[in-house]
Amino acid sequence: MTKPYTGCCACGAARFEVVGQPVDMNHCQCRQCQRASGTGHGSHLTFVGASVSRTGDTGHWVATGDLGTRKSRHFCPTCGMPVYMTFPDMPDVFVVYASSLDDPEQFAPQFTMWTAAGRTWDPVDATIPSFEKLRPS
């Protein structure tokens, strides 16, 4: 069995554990991720059908992506740190912010998406594939 993916917010009040393997790990340079992260991109691990447990309360806000996908971005109401995302229309999908991992070395980005919205001061990693918008299916 592989090591679970565990993490929390900066103050430790909101925690998660995911048992399963991510379907992808990515950097996203879309404007929503820029705003949610407070920098030029967000870094995420996406799980589908994994076993997820959560403790502690989170606040959340819902945003709609360019393709109409609703994303519920969860954050700690005490320290304000983004922790994970859920998808109201896709309950099997759970996305973790790489910055919330207890072991950040578990994150190994495979690609960068939404480079069309990227900032010159936040260049993409030239050693991984990049896509102007979403990665093709």
N, C-alpha and C positions, 0 to 999 in steps of 0.2 A: 504494500500500500504506500502511496506517496504521501509526503508531508502535507497536512492541511494548509490552506492559506488563511492566516489569521491577521487581524489588524484592529485598529481603533483610531479614534480621533486624537488630537493633541493632548487633551486632558484625561483621556482614558475612559470617559463616561459611556461612549457608544462603541460597542465592540461587535465583531463578526467572526465567524469561522466558516470556511467553504471547504467541503470535501469533494474533490473532483478536479479535473484539469480544465484550464481555460481553453476556449476554442480559438481565442486570439489575444494578443497583447499588442497594444498600439499607442501611438501618439496621435492626438487629434488637434488640428490647428483651426477648427471652426470657431466662429465668434462666440458661440455659446460656451465652448470649453475654455476659450480665453477668459471670458468673464467669470466663469465658475472657478477657475484656478487662480485668477489674479495675475496671470502671466501669459506667455505666448501660445501655450498649448496645454492640453490635459493628457495624462498618461493613464491608461486603463487596462484592466484584465477583464475579459468577458467570459462568463460561465453560462452554459445552457444545460438545464436539467441537473445541476449539482445539488448536493445536500447543503443547505445554508441555515445557520443559526445566528440569531442576532440578540444582543442584550443592550439595554439602555435605550433611552428615548432619543429620537431624532426629529428634527424639523424637516420639512421638505417643501420644495416648490416644483411645479410641473411646467416643463417647456415642451414645445412641439418642434421636432426636427423638420428639415426641408422636405422629407418624404412623408410627413404626416405622423411620424412615430412620436408618441407621447413618452417623455422621460421624466421620472420623478427623482429629482436630485436630493439625496438625504445628507444632512449636515448635523453636527452637534449643536444643540441650542445653547450650550454653555460656552464652548470655545469657538464655535462658528466654522470649524474645519469640515470641508466636504469629505464624506466617508465612502458612500456607495450610491449606485443608481438602481432603481427598479423600473419596470415598464408595465404600466397598467394594462396594456393590451397584449403583453407577452409575459405572463407570470413565471415562466421557466427561465427567463433571462435575468441575470444578476451581474452587475458591473461594479468592480472595485476600483477606487482611485489608487494608483500605485503608491502614492505618498502615504496612504494609510496602512500599508503592510507592516507587520511586526518585523518581517525579514525582507527588506527592500530588494535583496539580491534575487528573490523569486521572480522579479519582473525582468523580462528580456524582450524588449520591443521587437516586433516582427515587421512593422511597416508604419508609415506616417500617412494619415489621410487629411483631406481638406487643406492641402498646401496652397490652394488658390486664395485662402484667407490668411495665410501665414504672414508673419511680420519679418522684416529684414533683420531685426535685432534678435530673432529667435530662429536661427537656421536649422533645417532638418538634418538628421544624421544621414550623410551621403552613402553609408554602407548598407542601409536597409531600403527596400522598395518604398516609393512614395507615390501618392495619387492625388490629383487635383481636387477630387471630391471623394466620394465613397470608394472603397476598394471594390472592384468588380466581383460579382458572385462566382 
